[in-house]
Structure formats: structure tokens, C-alpha cells
């Protein structure tokens, strides 16, 4: 194909060597090849642009006249990691083997220096990329581990201590999502600069993760000295960061591990420090924690439970329990609350209080919640199809489910799929969940009420109560938590709180359900206060579907 003079000028003198070679056209986004393949050909860009990418990081762009070929980068695990060569747009390249390239350069010695300069510059950049973070300029995790390995070896010989601190920015993902990745990167660079400014120059600072940094303290005199450094780090974040004219306040969680007690090599020390960072985050952030073997064991157990949770549905490890809701006056069953149970072959019966928060954190509560709703609707429909007297089935909604914009549509789809009538469905939602976004909650609850679903306010008064919003929520029931019922009627304060909740609910035209009722005295108290329904061990524990069916049949005439 012909090449215009201006195209030759754009390609430069090196690219002009290949005018006589046939070109290959590749489309936008197409991968030309993976670098690091021994014996791979060299490619010369005739037109368009190639991008060399290492993971998600753009390493270099190659314009007309540029040459690409073998290159590999060592990652933090000491493996050779290939770079990927991708076309940015419609691009033409000339493929030439190594011998032909060397022959052309030999015949044109004036261009050999130009070619060597290109390759040496790329090699230098590769070295920088291998050991340093592109955003902050700090050493990366690979380099930090090398420094740590050297420090540990010296400390072992000298019988001294090494301190390792892992620093995580609290809620950095929220900052990235709200401000964008560009401002997120600018914030990271500012954080790196402040750490370098505030931390003793004798200590090494590195960027370990997307929002994580590390500090290596060699020859640490004592744990008190390491704690002082952790406190200095927390104090350094008291002042706002200025990012594109905007003041951003950021807090951090710091985890600390020490050689030799918390690990004998860099990998073990990092694991221990990262575990401690997790403990600092669990405490609310803006704090530091030293590594604890006991807490690490809990963290490992949590990780194992989280992994097992992802397979619990497909392995049929979940089952439903049904606890009756009973009319206070007549003893008739008015409803059943659905309670999720997990029977794991290794862990045994895992309490909901243990695995539900893990499912929330792992982001799989949506899937579990939809499974519970579907199974509950199918079971309820099966009961009704046998001629049982209709009653309500109550299913709990998680905070994560309520955040979904398509929640009402998903519920409607499950009802249609199971053929279940919405008028028999009740959804329990905690007050704290509704208060995350009360205005949106009002719209969502109204939408579900229009479908015929009844709504119960669960755990009222357990965290905080905003009466101004409470009167706006379209509710049917208010539930008294068992924590308040436990002391009734003997504990005066508990009795006063329960009376107040019942009075408030009646003034808002809501019916009241008391949970955790275990004694006849408690039931008599509820009768006197005109509470409508109760549930608890006094009447029945949670039952299997077969057990519940027997109880429902026996109770059907009431």
C-alpha cells in the first residue's frame, strides 16, 4: 500500500525502514500479543497507536514509528508477569522477526542508536514500575516486602525488634465513587506526601494496596515506640486534605505487627498487621490495634464462614424455621415469622446472629434474602393449597436489600413466580434500616403497600427513634423487641418502655406484636395493655415445616 510523505514524517526515521514490508491491520481494542513470550516477533507501528498495559496500569503508548517486542515485568510474587499490547484504534503494524530487524539496523547504523535509546528508556521505566507505585511514587508492595525481608534478617542477627504498620483509609471506596478515580488518585498522592512528611525518615513508607499504605520500623526500641508512631499517623490525618479546591477529611485504621512475636517473615508480618487493621476498622476506624492471635483466629473463622456461605444455597444447607405469631386474647395463630437456619457439615448449626452480618459484609445477603422469600412463599402456598385457614407469613428484609432500586420489582417477580398472593405476605424492616434514607423508604413502602404487602417495623427503640419520620412511614405493625420484654413485668423500666411503645403504636393506628414472650406473667401483662399479638417460647419455638403444619392443623379451629 502507498504511504504519504506526511505519514512517513509522523512515523519518524526508524519507522521508515519498514515501508516495503506488508502491514497488518488490527481493530480498536484488539489485543496484538502478550509480551514476555520468548522468541516473539517485533512489531513496528505504521499508523495508529498501541498501548502497552500491565494489569490495569497503562505502561506506555507506542505511536507510528515505534517498536514493541518482548518485555516482562516481575510482580510482588516473583513471577514474570506479561504485559498486554492493545490497539487504541484502527492500527496498522508491521511484523518483523529479530534477525531481519538486526539486519536492517546493521545496514543503517545511524538508526541503531535511536533504536537502543527506545529500548533502554523502556527498560528503565520497567524497573521503576516494578518497584514503585505510579500514583504516589512510593515503593510498592513488592519493594516493601524486600525491605522487610532485609530488616528481618538484620534483626534476627542483632536480636532486635521490627515494627510493621499497615494503614488503610477508612471509607476510601465511597470517596472514589462520589468524587471519581482522578480525585481519588490525587488524594492518595496527598496522603503519601503527608506520611513522608510526618513519619521519621528512618522508617520506610510504601503503598501496599489500592487504599493501603505500609510503614516499616527497623530497630524499633519497644512496642511503646511503635505505638507512638501509630498515634502520630492518626494525628497526621486530623487536618483536611485539599483536593482540587475541596477540603476532604479522611481517617485511617492502623494495624501493627512486630517481629519476632507476630511473624518470622515478611508475609507473616503483613498478614498479622492486616488482621490488626481489620480489627481497628471493626472498632469504627480512626484507631490503631496491635495484632492479636485470638482475634486473628476469629478473622480466619469469619473468612471460612464467608466462603462457605457462598455455597450454602446450592448445597442445600439452608432451611427455614417458622415461629407462630399468636393472638394475645384467643391463642389463635395469626402469622408465622420465617427464620433462616444454616446447618453446615463442618461448623454445625451456625447461629443467624453469626452468619447474617457476614452475609451482609460479603454482599451475598441479596441472594440469600431472595431465596428465603421464594422458599417461604412456596411453603405458605403449599399449606394454603391443603385447605388451611389463611394467615400471614413474615419475612425479614436486610438493609442491603432495601437499598436496591429494583426491590419492589424483585419481590413482585418472586410473587408471580410462586403464585403467592401478596395479601398474605408481611415484610419486617428494622427502624435503623428505614432511617438510612427515610424519604426513599417512604416511597418504597408505599409501593409495596399498593401491592397488598403488609409492613412491620422491627426492633423499634433499639437504636434510635425519629418520631417525625415514624408518622410518615406507611406501616401496619410495630414489633416490641425481646430485649424490652425480658424484664417485664418485674423490671419497672422495661415495663414502662413496653407500655409506652404500645400506647404510641395505638395512637398511630398500628397493631403491636411482642416477641420473646416466655412466661405467663409476661402474657398477662400484654393482655392488660391490649397488645394484639405475641411470639416466643411460651407458645412455641421455631418449627420445621412439618412441625408447623401439625400445629397449624391443631390450631385451625381457634
Secondary structure as UniProt FT lines:
FT   HELIX           5..15
FT   HELIX           16..18
FT   TURN            19..20
FT   STRAND          24..26
FT   TURN            28..29
FT   STRAND          31..34
FT   TURN            35..36
FT   TURN            38..39
FT   STRAND          42..47
FT   STRAND          50..54
FT   TURN            55..56
FT   STRAND          57..62
FT   TURN            64..65
FT   STRAND          67..68
FT   STRAND          72..74
FT   TURN            76..77
FT   STRAND          80..82
FT   STRAND          84..87
FT   STRAND          91..96
FT   HELIX           98..107
FT   HELIX           109..131
FT   TURN            134..136
FT   HELIX           141..158
FT   STRAND          161..169
FT   TURN            170..171
FT   HELIX           172..179
FT   HELIX           181..198
FT   TURN            201..202
FT   STRAND          204..209
FT   TURN            210..211
FT   STRAND          212..220
FT   HELIX           223..236
FT   STRAND          241..243
FT   TURN            244..245
FT   STRAND          246..248
FT   STRAND          252..259
FT   TURN            260..262
FT   HELIX           266..282
FT   TURN            283..284
FT   STRAND          287..290
FT   HELIX           293..312
FT   TURN            313..316
FT   STRAND          318..327
FT   TURN            328..330
FT   STRAND          333..344
FT   TURN            345..347
FT   STRAND          348..350
FT   HELIX           352..362
FT   HELIX           365..385
FT   TURN            386..387
FT   STRAND          392..396
FT   HELIX           399..403
FT   TURN            405..406
FT   HELIX           407..418
FT   HELIX           422..424
FT   STRAND          425..430
FT   HELIX           431..434
FT   TURN            435..436
FT   HELIX           438..450
FT   TURN            451..452
FT   STRAND          454..458
FT   TURN            460..461
FT   HELIX           467..470
FT   TURN            471..472
FT   STRAND          477..480
FT   HELIX           482..485
FT   TURN            486..490
FT   HELIX           492..507
FT   TURN            508..509
FT   STRAND          511..515
FT   HELIX           520..528
FT   TURN            529..530
FT   STRAND          533..535
FT   TURN            537..539
FT   HELIX           545..555
FT   TURN            556..557
//
